[in-house]
Amino acid sequence: MLLYNIAGALLLLVIPGGAATAVLDPQHFDSSTIVAMRLAQVAGQILVLALPTLLLARMHAGGGGFFSWQPLAFLGIARRVPWRQVLFAVLGMISLQPLLHSVTELQDLFLWPALGPSGEAVLDSRRLMDALIGKLAGMHSIPEALAVSGVLALTPACCEELFFRGYLQQNYYKALSPAGSVFFTGFVFAVFHLSAANLVPLTLLGWYIGYIFMKSGSLAVPFFVHLLNNLAALGFLHAAGSSPEVADASVVFSLWWWPVVAGSLLLLVFFMHRFRASCPSA
């Protein structure tokens, strides 16, 4: 995790326009700075997560090329995509969103204010990160929208799933237990994002993704779940940018919200039942 951030900072220094990010003030980023940060994001994910993972998988598999079948199979990359499992896993992820949103809002309303200056520092850090991501996610044309989706949705889904589920969880599985591998990988996945404000929601999401990988055994399933989650977050950012009231809306005190959460959790149970039934080990 430390190497990833160091590599990102170094990449910003060598990419034209990246030096302007030495002072992280998203309000003053110009177009060249934004492009530099997008390139650094992609390069950092590939160089620090994906390529080392493929190298380590090659060592575990006893040699072969980077993209030969043995290391790919070690990472859980199957020859065929289990689309039925992907469908129910994605539907389960969608059903989980109201709970994750509720946890985030309840923390913002009660936990961080109760911690005084420390809690305010956590919120300030997230506001800065949200402003930064908002700048990186700015879409003013269809080509730019495709580029942003590749940078902030496709690349993280691919590289992070290779590392966290394909490599890390596989090794935790051998050293600990199936449940232990899901637990620790989900927590490390959340810590990797360096956001105390989002630690609990990201841990819950990491546990969910780890669980579906444990049951399916195919890295394609968590990849598509991660990808759709990232695309949904980009869609929300775009909606919040065009309609500020969307970002400021609070629903946890609304009477209709909690029946929605309860209903979504019932749907989650249903989709997980169907998901398990579609898995070979079920």
N, C-alpha and C positions, 0 to 999 in steps of 0.2 A: 504493500500500500504506500509506503514511503517512497519507494523507487518510482512508482507511477506518477506521483506528484512532482518529484524531482525531474523526471524525464519530461513531464509537461511543461515545467518552467523553462528547462533548457531549450525545448523545441520552440517556445515562444520567442526566445532570444535570437534564434537563427532564421526564423521565418520572417520575411519582410512585413513590417507593420506590427509584429508581435511585441516588440520592445515597449510599445505604448501601453501594454497591460501591466507594466511594472507598478503603476498605481491603479488598483482595481476600483475604478469609478465608472460603472457601466453607462452612466449618463453622458460621458464624454468619449465613448467609443465611436470611432468612425468606421466606415465600411471596410477599410483595409485591416483594421484591428479585429473586427468580427470575423473576417475571412481567415485571418491568421489563427485565431482561437479555434475555429472550426477545424482547420487543418491539424492543429496541435492535438485536438481531441481525438481525431481519427488516428493520427500517427501514434499517439501514446497508447491507445487501446490495442493497436496491432502490434507495436514493438514490445510493449511491457506485459501484455496479457496473452494475446493469441500466439505469437511466435514462440515465447518460452514454453507455453503449454504444449504446443505441437512438438517441440524439442524434447520435453520431459516425457511425453507420451511415447515418442519414438524410442527413448531409452528404456521405458517400461516394457515396450513390446518387443525389445530385442533387436532393434535396427529397422532397416527399410527406409523408404523415402518419407518425406514429411506428409505426403498425401497418399501413402500406400495404405492398404486396407488394415494392417495390424494396428498401427497407432490410432487410426480413426475408430476402429472397433473398441479399443481400450477406452476411448472418450465417450462411448455410447452413441456414435454416429452409425446408424443402421443403413442398410442398402435401400430400404423402403420407408416412407414416412407413414406412420400409423394415423391416418387422417381422422378416424373415429375417436381415438384418444385425444388428438389435438382439439377436436370440436368440443368435447365435454370439458376438457381442461380449460379452454378459453372461456366457455360459458361459466365455469366455476370461478375463474378470475374476475369476470364481470360481476358475478354475484357477491364477491368479497369486497368490492369497492365501497359500498355504503358503510361497512364496518370500519374500513381503513380511514375513510373520511371522518367518521365520527371520532375515532381515536385521536386523529390530528387536531380536530377542533376542540375536543375536551382538554387536551394538553394545553392548547393555546389559551383557553378560557380559565383554567384552574391551576395546572401544574406550573407553568412558567411564571405567571404572576406571583405564585406563592414562594418562588425561589428568589424573589427580589432582583438585585443587580445581576446575579448569575443567570437567572431566567431571561432577563431582558437582553443580556449578551447573546444568549442562544437565539432569541428571536431576531436580533439585529443581524446575526450571522446568516440566518435563513433569508431575511429580506434582501441582503446583499447577493446571496446565491440565486434567489428567485429573479432579481433584477438582471443578473448576469445571464442566466438561462433564457430569460425573456428576450434579451438582446440577441443571443445566439439563435433563438428560435424564430426570429423575425422573418416573415415570409411575404414578399411583395410581388411575386410572380410564380407561375407554375414551375419553371426550372429551379427557382430558389426553394420552393416548397419540397421538391424532390430531393434537393441537396441537403436541406435541413433534416428531412426524414432519414436520409442515409447516415448523417452525422450523429443525430441524437436518438435515433430509434434502431436502425438496422445494425450499425457498427457495435453499439453497446450490447444489444441482444446477442449478437454472434460471439463477440470476444469475451464478454462476461460469463456467458453460459459455458463456453469452452473451458474457462478457468475454474469457475466456482462449482458448477455441477459436473462437468466432464472430468476435471482433474481433481479438484479439492474434495468434493463429496465422495468420489470413487475411492480416494485414499483414506478418508475418514471412515468409510464403510469397512475397509479392510482392518483398520486399526481399532475401531470402536464397535459399533453396532449400526444397524439400519437407522434406528431412531436417533442415535448419537450423531451419525453423519448428517442427518437433516438438521438437527438442532444446531450444531456448531457451524455448518456451512451457512445456514440462514443468518446467524448472528454475525459472522465474518463478512458476509455479503452486505449487511446493513452498515457495519462499521466502515467498510471500504468507501462508502459514499460520503463520509466525513460530514455528517449532518446530525447533530445531537437532537434537533427538533424533529427529525424524521426517523430516528433510530427505531422506535417501537413499530410504526407502520411498515418500515422497510424490513424489519426482522420478521414480522408476520407474513409479509409477501414472500420473503426468502424461504420461510418454512413451507409455505404453500408450494412454491416452485420446486423446492427440494423434495417434497412428498410426491408430487406427480412424476418427477424423474425417477425416484426410488421405485415407484410402482410400475412405470412404463418401461424403464431401462433404455429409452430412446431419447437422445439429446434433442431431437426435433420437437418433442412436446414442450419442454421448458423454453426452447428457443422461440416458438410461435407465441407462447403465453407472454414471454418477456417483450417480444416485438409489439404485440397488440397493446400491452400495457403502456409501453413507451409512446405509441402512436396516439392512444387515448389521452395521455398526459399532454402531448403536443396540441391536440385538438382543444383541450381545456385551456391551455395557455393562449391559443389564438382567440378563443371565445372571450377569455378574460381581458385580453388586450383590446379587443374591439368593443367590449361592453364591461367597463370597470365594475359595475354592480354585481357581475357574476362572481368576481374574485372576493368581493366584500360580503357576499351573502352568507349568513349563518343559519343553519337549519336545525341544530341540535335542540333548540328550545321550541321547535314547532311540533304540534301534537301529531301531525301526520308522518313525521320523519321516522319515529321509532317503529311503527308498524311496517314501514318500508324496510328498515334494517332487519326486523324479525323475518319478514317475508323473503328477503334476499338470502338470509342464512338458511332458511328452509330450502330454497332453491339450490344453495351451495351443497347441502347434504344430498339432495336429489341428484345433482350433476356428478358429485363425487361417487355416488353409488353406481351410476351408469358408467363413469370413468373406470372404476375398479372392475366392473363386469367386462369391460372391453380389453383389459390388460391380460397378457398371457399367464401371469402368475396368480390371477384372481381365482 
